[in-house]
Each structure stands twice: as structure tokens, then as C-alpha cells.
Amino acid sequence: MMINALPPALIMILGGLLVPLFKGRARQALLLLLPVISFINLLQIPVGSHWILPFLSDQIVLGRVDKLSLIFGYIFHLIAFLSAIYALHVDDTVQNVAGTVYAGAALGAIFAGDMFTLFVFWELLTISATFLILARRTERALGAGFRYFMVHVAGGLCLLAGIIMHVSQTGSAAFDLIGLGTIASWLIFIGIGVNCAWPVLHPWLTDAYPEATITGTVFLSAFTTKTAIYALARAFPGTEELIFIGATMAAFPIFYAVIENDLRRVLAYSLINQVGFMVVGIGIGTALSINGAIAHAFNDILFKGLLFMTMGAVMYRTGKINATDLGGLYKSMPWTCAFCIVGAASISAFPLFSGFVSKSMVMEAAALGEMRWVWFILLFASAGVFHHAGIKIPFFAFFSHDSGIRCKEAPPHMLLAMGISAALCILIGCFPQYLYSLLPYTIDYQPYTTSHVLAQTQLLFFSALAFTLLLLAGIYPAEIRSINVDADWIYRKGCRQIYRFSRWAFDGINEWANRTFAQQFTSLLAQFFEDPGANLQKHGYRLLVETSGIEGQHEQTIRKISIRSRTASYPVGIGVLLAVLILALTSMLLFLM
Amino acid sequence: MKADEQNNTHGQSEDGPMVLSHDAVKGYRPIFYICITIGIFYLAFVFWRTW
């Protein structure tokens, strides 16, 4: 079928590469227009597989369009546009190019119909994201970017190994349902898990996102983890392992987020927590739970993007992001404060805000599946997210103690991006049917039932009560400027220990080999070859004497051997014998070589 | 454009208070413990009735 459109990723990627050719207003216009043109292009593509090209013995599919990929396509375009508005002041070619290419790579990955195309765009995501981190050009950003790149390359290699094994086993590179069972599927599963920030594999996220540029973090929060969620929904729906992984993801970041001082890092932990809900939804594998996971990914991109935007605006105006340095900013930045509260209410799943209409789907699916413990962990996680993202973020940035900072409100373009995001959070929360109509499965779900609203409102109010009492009782942990080492201990400390041990072990072997072979052995060889004939005779004679036990003037004989050797005064017979022996020895050596 | 915007550090510096502690307000600690105790009993009751 002929279609009048381009592959979904092409406009953003090629357009991004053209950005350096433009300056000033023209560049700003291009950055804003690219997501719009790309979105119009996407609307022209009918459902089905397009741009199918032969590749080796298989084929690559650059555009597989269905309901699952389309909903991600819509939200990726939307957040790319909002991020472009938010980043309108940025006149940095690296950031401009990396941000646009990054969004394009995410689009390429979600519309990939085969695993090779997926892999190419997957790696392009890593490369462009690394530039967004490095673009801050600080020492910490350099370190974080380097670690981000290493972890993602390792994950990418795992994915590639799995893809190659899978294709050789099944004969097909189509990116569809895989399921666990073979080594290849496990490798693909883990490769996706790295981007999804699974427990233990997650520190790249909390390490790198807070170190990226203000606008870079807004881009980063939207694409990498959500592309992984898409990949899991496509290839591993209903995989039971995901329920446990997701439940862990939802619960453990809460503890770190509560003690974290850097508010953008708090949001990074919160991001893992929210992705946990999505992973659980995909793991449960029912139509309701997968719809819930996808809807929550859609909403999370908006409200997490909004929260990162508000914290970015605070950082932009004050130059600070630690809770210890901030407070009382509601006076200086009232609009940013209001948008932050909308984002906080959305992520906390307040009724009438976007989080409520999607999170409740996943929890309802867990309850319907009789997964009591999973449901309980998600309930705990819901309370926790309200605690750290819903209250802590706005409270410490805009209220709490007055830091004395008096600054200007965020620039108009930032306010516009935040305003649109906030309006969408409320719009989706009030009219969820528009979002539901985009979901992959057709289901009849009603979030606004009395039990849902009451249960969630109770949870939120008791959580708020707990926060207030903890604070007033002086039990709430103090905000401390520090680095909280997480599972990144493995490469921050553990790898250093492994390196020290390896250096000790391998340097030891090296020194021993040097001493033994390069010094002692060569010295012995040199001594021997000073007078090889005599040495051979002397050692042979000593051996003969010791084994036979014959007594006599042995030392005198040995001295005679030395003198004869030096003066070459051998009896003819011994001389011939020696010559024959040496010839035989040489022949043997040559033969063996 | 400001200098700290050009180099993307956004002026973020490492100086500033090391700790922001939350001092207790007199009388709230017993209230906190009472609430926690009631909460645990309530949760236990809910589990007992529904599990």
C-alpha cells in the first residue's frame, strides 16, 4: 500500500541534525515545528506495517502502527513539543540536537516492527541521552554521563545478544510477543530491564537525571523508561516475574526519596516508583492491567515532566535544587508553585487529577486477580509517592522554612509549557474517557466509583497526617547534603574493590613471572651456556656418581672436565660422543618445534 | 545570557547549609505514637476481617 508519509522517526532525527544550520529565531521555530510536523506525518500513517525492507535473510519494518504504538507515538510527540517550548531559551547546539534526536529515536523504537530496527533506535536513545547529560558540562555531569553510557551499552549488548540468539532459533526478527523460556528471551528481557530501571539495574537513572541540564532532564524523564515499558508491553505481557519486579520498584525508592536532599533526585526515585506500577500492570497481563500500565505511562510522562519542569524553573531562577537551600519560594514564583501542586496532586492520584484514573486501573487489576500482597505493596507505594513527590517536593521548594531567596517568576515560555502540562493533567483526570479511547484494549472501566474515591481520599489524607505528625514530632529525617549510595555501590565502591584486588593479583603474578623467568631463569641459562659442554659433563657425572654410589676423587675429575672443556683437549672418542649428543639434541629440538 | 547559563551550571554551587533539621514541637511526639498505635490496630483489624 502506498502512503504519503515518512517513517515516524525520520522527521525528528533528520530535523534534529539540521538544527546546527539555523540560528536564533529560525532555530527556535524549527525546534517547535519539528514535533508538530512529525505528529501530522504520524496522523497520515494508517494502521499496519509499512516501509518493509529486505535485510539479510529477513526483513526490517520501519513502521508498525497499531493502537499500542500509536498511544506512545501521540504522547511522545506531545512531550517533545512541550519540552521544546520549555527549552526555548536554550541556545546550545548540543542540547538542541540531542533533545530532538532523542525524541526521534524513541519514536523509531516504538514504531519498529522488527528487533534489529528496535536495537538501532534503542542505541540511538542511549547516545543522544548521554549528550543531554554531558551538555551540562560539569565534572559531576561528565561522570554521570560516562556511567550512564557504560550501563546502557552493557544493557544494549545484552539485548543484541538476545536478539541474535532469538532470530537464529526462531528464524524471525519480528518484534512481537516473546515471553520467557529461552536464554535468548532472558537476555532480551534483561536488556529491556536496564532501560526500565529495574531494581539493582536502576542507579543510572537516579545518578544521571539530576546531573543533566535543566531542560535535558525534562526530555530524559519522558522517553527512555517509557520506551522500555512499551517494549515490555509488546514482548512480555503477562510475565509473572514482572509483578515481583514492579512491586519492588514501586516500594523501595520511597525510602531513598524520603532521605534525599536533591529535589530532582527525589523525582528520579519517584520516576522508578511510578514505572513500578506500569511494570506490575504488564506483569498481571489482563486487558485492564495492560491498559492501566499504558494509561499510567501516558499520564506519568505528563505529570513527571511537569514536576521536572517546575523544579527546573526553580533551579533556573535560584541556581539551587537542594531542599536544604530552598523554601518560601511561593512568594516569588506563585505560578510555578501552583503548577507544581497540580503535578504533585496528579502523581499522588488525587481524584480529578490524571494519576487517579490510571493508577486505580492497575490496583483494581491486582485486586481482581486476588493478588493481595501486590495490591497491598501498591497501596503502600501510593501512600509513599504522596509522601515524597506529592508533599515533599512542593513543601520544601515553595513552603517549609523561608530560605530568604527572592527571585523572578519563571520565564513565560517555561510557564506556558508547565501550564499546558498542568491543564492536561486536570483534563485527563476529569474526562478520562478520551484517554481510555486511545488504549490498546476496549474495556468498560469507571474510575469514579464511591469505593475508589473514598479509598484513595482516605489514603491521601492519612498519608498527609503521617507527614505532618512526623514533622511536628521531629521524627522526619533531616535533609542532609550528601550522596546516598544506592545499588550504585556496585560500581562506585564494589568495582573499585574488584579493581584493587585484580591489580594486586595480576601485578603479583606479573612480578613473580618477571623474577622467575626474566631474571633467575635467564641468569641460570647464561651461566650454563658460558661453558655448556663442561656443564653438561659435570652435571651428568654428578648424577652418575650420586645414583651409583661410586667413591673416588670426584672433585678432581670435575676440575679436569672444566680444564679440558676450556682448552678443548678432549680425547677423540669423548669429543665425538659430545658432538653426536649435541647433534642429536639439536635434531630433537628442531623436530619438536 | 548569563554566564552560568552559558556553561550550563545554572549557578549551582556547593555552598549552603549542610543540614536542614526538623525540630520537634512540644507535645506532638506522644500524639504521633498514639496515632501509630491506633493505625497498626486498625490495619490489623482490616486484615483480620478481609484476608
Contacts between the chains, C-beta under 8 A, distances in Angstrom:
chain1	res1	chain2	res2	distance
A	89	B	5	7.9
A	91	B	1	7.1
A	92	B	8	7.1
A	135	B	8	6.2
A	136	B	8	4.6
A	136	B	9	7.2
A	137	B	7	5.8
A	137	B	8	5.2
A	137	B	9	7.5
A	138	B	8	7.4
A	138	B	9	5.7
A	213	B	8	5.3
A	213	B	10	8.0
A	214	B	10	6.1
A	261	B	20	7.9
A	315	B	10	5.5
A	315	B	12	6.9
A	316	B	10	6.3
A	319	B	4	6.6
A	319	B	10	5.5
A	319	B	11	3.0
A	319	B	12	5.3
A	319	B	13	6.9
A	320	B	12	6.5
A	320	B	16	6.9
A	321	B	12	6.7
A	322	B	16	6.6
A	323	B	20	6.1
A	324	B	16	6.1
A	324	B	17	4.8
A	324	B	18	7.0
A	324	B	19	6.7
A	324	B	20	4.3
A	325	B	16	4.3
A	325	B	17	6.9
A	372	B	51	7.0
A	396	B	20	8.0
A	400	B	20	8.0
A	401	B	20	7.3
A	462	B	39	7.6
A	465	B	35	7.2
A	466	B	35	7.9
A	469	B	28	6.6
A	469	B	31	6.5
A	469	B	32	4.4
A	469	B	35	6.0
A	470	B	32	7.0
A	471	B	22	5.4
A	472	B	24	7.1
A	472	B	25	4.7
A	472	B	28	3.9
A	472	B	31	8.0
A	472	B	32	7.5
A	473	B	24	5.6
A	473	B	25	7.7
A	473	B	28	4.6
A	473	B	29	4.4
A	473	B	31	7.3
A	473	B	32	3.9
A	474	B	22	5.9
A	474	B	23	5.7
A	474	B	24	2.7
A	474	B	25	7.5
A	474	B	28	7.8
A	474	B	29	7.1
A	475	B	24	7.7
A	475	B	29	7.6
A	475	B	32	6.6
A	476	B	22	4.9
A	478	B	19	5.3
A	478	B	20	6.2
A	478	B	21	4.2
A	478	B	22	6.3
A	479	B	19	7.0
A	479	B	20	4.0
A	480	B	18	6.7
A	480	B	19	5.2
A	480	B	20	7.9
A	481	B	16	7.1
A	481	B	17	7.5
A	481	B	18	5.1
A	481	B	19	7.5
